[in-house]
Amino acid sequence: MPEFELPKHEELEEHKEKAFTRRVALLISLFGMMLALTSLGGATAGKEMLLNQQKASNHWAYYQAKAMRQHLYQQEQARLQLELASRGEGLTPGLRQQYEQRIKQAGAQAARYRADRDKLETEARALQDKSSRYREKDHNFEFALALLQLAIMLASVAILANSRPVVILAMVLAGLGGLGSLNGFLNLFTVPFFH
C-alpha cells in the first residue's frame, strides 16, 4: 500500500496565505480596471462640461450683440417715426413714402434681430443645461475615483496584514465606487450632497 504524507500545519498555513494573497491581488486588479474606466469617464465628462459651458458663453455673447443691433434698429425706427410726425403734412408724397419705407425696413430688421436673439437664448440655455448634466456626472466620477483608490489601498493593506475584514471593507468601498461610476455614465439618480 502506498504511503501518503500529510502536509505539515505550517505548509497548510503558507498555502492558505498564498491563496488569500492571490485572491486579493485579483481583487486589486479588478479595482484598478474599475478605476481606469471611471477615470476615463470623469475626464470625458469634465471636457464635455467645459466645452458646453464655452459654447453657452459664445451664444450669450452673440445674444447680446443681436440685442444691441435690435435696439439700434428700434431706435432708428422711433427716430424716423418722430421725424415723419414732426414734418407732418409738408412732405411730398415721394418723401413721405421713403420715410414710411425706411420705418418699415427698420422695424423688419428689429424683428429679425429679435427672432435671432430668441433662438440664441434657447440654444444657450440648452447648452447650459447640458453643461450642468456633465458637471453632475463629473462629480459622480470624482466621488467614485476617491472610493476606488481607497479600496485599492485597503486591499493592499489587507495583503500585508492578512486581514479578511479589511478586504471586506475594501470590497464595500469598491462597490460604492462602482455604483458612483455607473451613475456617472448613466445618471441613474441624483446624489443630494453634490448640489
Summary of the structure (lengths in Angstrom):
residues: 195
radius of gyration: 34.5
end to end distance: 74.9
largest distance: 135.7
contacts: 557
relative contact order: 0.14
helix: 91%
strand: 0%
